[in-house]
């Protein structure tokens, strides 16, 4: 019986046949991790055991986002069953090990057969990693791997590699225990941040941000591998705007988007692929749109076409072509689309001037529409979150992405980065980072048909946790006197050095005074009407804010809200100090304020802001219950 001590024992295998060495391409990316240079290959008789009882790994640190393009190790496999896994796993900040022995937080996994005669194995990964500590691990007994292998330990350590291993029947992790074992991760750290998200080139593509507010992907060849990878973290969806293919492009030119994420507990799996391709139908060139959800167990997809609230067409079609964009105009307008995709759905609003023709026996020409929704019928695999989009193209000079948004919470609202702010979605939160001093960095949240909105975040702390002058500004836009997209005033919180001051400005619609209300546990404690000037001072930053509007079909209340974790003294300027956990600031006067269409949080000199939840007074239409169920959900929000 095998025993594993604190020092990993060596196990002798009788390995037979051989397999070729996986060669890295010329001009291979930089190493994100390299523990050792490769020693002699063809080792057949000994190694550090890899099986379901013992995983081996090496730790590495990323100071910035990176794309891991490939990973590997020097390995030799068992002649009876050489199937093992690789996994990239975040390390817990407290223990510096994975959080469990099932590697449930792995961001990349793959299974493969180790060569029977030792060789360097290299496997493509193309996974975006956020800054932090990671372990590259190999083992068996997880992710479908059932075999045994070994690392020959004949390589030459570079510096002081951070090796570690698991003893799974205890269970326990230990540092060290072996050496001279080659692990490596190749990749790139030349991140381009756009829309708050990390972007990395794929294939031979080059990417750059254009001053017009788009990211340009150029140097696109004919292979179909060139493009850009966009890191989403752990999100529910992603969206952007783009100009679709020119019908004068060569037949076969295409743009394609592959959504990846956690599927059946396995990370970095393909969820769906959408492809737009120039095709010839008769004598006419069209943009053919295909949708493939076979990777989540669906054999067919539903297409629904809407004009406003009216469903004008629906059908069920097999994976493959769904509809074609075409035009009869000699000089058509650009096919300019805005899309919002979640784990299983696609929304394409307002491709004005371009009729579509659906495929299938019920193929229909539709000329008047503003939204196309496509989603899988009866998927059998569970999608937990979206982590990455690979946007590729072929046979065109360049492609551009504009106005990227991230969908994170159950309210299914799009989030746009403001200023230089960056996003990181994880564990059902959204962290807004890279906050400067300009007051222009933060997040904007798109709303639709909404009269009330609330957002909460992790505590920032008190005035003592931020520098004097640090500020947090909230502002909403919406319908004012029947005109959408109008400013609806703002509220500013600022660190004065001794307290957090709160001020409001309703000059957007000429409100001369405010009604100030303080609540505690939902009960009105006191109020001051006819108030002017600075509103109040408090000891702590709020943990949530919101906008109240129309309630029960009545007139809009024109109110901003701020909430705190616990009851605090709220000193109304020129009025009483009241104990409460909620402050409401209402514009006084008669104004026609309708639906909200946006809400922004702008920051200066504050710590990262981690949003934890959002809510509106409207229910997003869920067509299939349960985002994490076999009947994977989809929704029909368009991007406001």
Order of alpha helices (4+ residues) and beta strands (2+ residues): beta-beta-beta-beta-beta-beta-beta-beta-beta-beta-beta-beta-beta-beta-beta-beta-beta-beta-beta-beta-beta-beta-beta-beta-beta-beta-beta-beta-beta-beta-beta-beta-beta-beta-beta-beta-beta-beta-beta-beta-beta-beta-beta-beta-beta-beta-beta-beta-beta-beta
